[in-house]
Amino acid sequence: MRYVRMYKWQALNKQCVLTLLSGLAIGFTVAYVALSQQTPFADPHSSYEMDLMEGPTVDPGIHSKNEEFHLLEDSTVADKLFKDVKVLCWIMTGPNNHEKRAKHVKNTWGKRCNILLFMSSKEDESLPSVALPIKEGRKYLWGKTKRAFEYVYRHYFDKADWFLKADDDTYVILENLRYMLMPYNSNESIYFGCRFKPYVKQGYMSGGAGYVLSKEALRRFVEIGLKNASGCSKSDNGAEDVEMGRCMESVHVVAGDSRDSMGRGRFFPFVPEHHLIPGHVSKSFWYWQYIYYENKEGMECCSDNAVSFHYVSPNQMYVLEYLIYHLRPYGISFHVEMPPELKDKKEFLEGNRKT
């Protein structure tokens, strides 16, 4: 009887379509702020490592998709983007973090990647993880990054359009990433992330916030950069994101602008409250000297289609998962029409089938 009443109600309210792309609603993030912990951050290239809270001792379980309001969702556009904008995600992790962090990425946002890989120095079938021939430790992150992208290139180059690198304490909203990438051709030599301005002429992308390479950018990185480009360090040492930025520039991969139409950022190197709360991050902090584009404080800092946040504890991954994909303000609906890029492509394909 419950579902009979539900469908009758749905029929009488055809205009009520709940959130489709599940963008990061700022109001939800405020609730998150109250639950989050505040943590100091050092220079991004120092030896300081974040000691994140360990993951839940009990599996939080899965929020059923058969609940009343999930049954009212229309994921047509998101499903179309999943098929048309294929994203491979590889996660930087290590043996000590397989249980503490990596498995919580797998349980939350990682399941929305077209392909999900965990790059470690030890094989772990429970993730599973790839055992790369590299030592663990912050000083070897550049070497680990090179070997990870080489592995992806050898085994998955033709299975995805875009290739995302993220840490095991990064949370990514894949629907928003695909929406951002939709206007671009993966055959363009371009990459996106949180753009910093020192060290590299065109800037470089923050490693913690995650960055995504086009298919052509990956090809250039492996075939040219790692073989004979003078701007790509052959050493395994060095700041991973800076070295990647230098290498991308040397093989003529463009550092893309990931901001939305209102100039608000989408990739963020810290947890939400560090960007949302005015004055939370002192103007003397390194972030304000590094950021490539002018960045506002407060609610105007962040796009409603934000893509990533960094330094997210395992517990907070589940909080974000709930706030973004499950919590719904009753009586507010959000409907998205098929974007022209997808609609035209769909009509073109359908026309070819008829002929």
CORTAJO-V774302 format. One record per run of one state. SS is the DSSP state (h for helix, s for strand, l for the rest). FROM is the first residue (numbers start at 1). TO is the last residue. If there is no record, write none. Layout:
BEGIN
ss;from;to
SS;FROM;TO
SS;FROM;TO
END
This chain:
BEGIN
ss;from;to
l;1;1
h;2;12
l;13;25
h;26;35
l;36;69
h;70;72
l;73;75
h;76;84
l;85;86
s;87;92
l;93;94
h;95;107
l;108;108
h;109;112
l;113;114
s;115;120
l;121;123
s;124;124
l;125;128
s;129;131
l;132;137
h;138;159
l;160;161
s;162;167
l;168;170
s;171;172
l;173;173
h;174;181
l;182;189
s;190;193
l;194;194
s;195;196
l;197;203
s;204;205
l;206;210
s;211;214
h;215;225
l;226;239
h;240;250
l;251;253
s;254;255
l;256;264
s;265;265
l;266;266
s;267;267
l;268;271
h;272;276
l;277;285
h;286;290
s;291;291
l;292;297
h;298;301
s;302;302
l;303;307
s;308;309
l;310;313
h;314;325
l;326;339
h;340;354
l;355;355
END
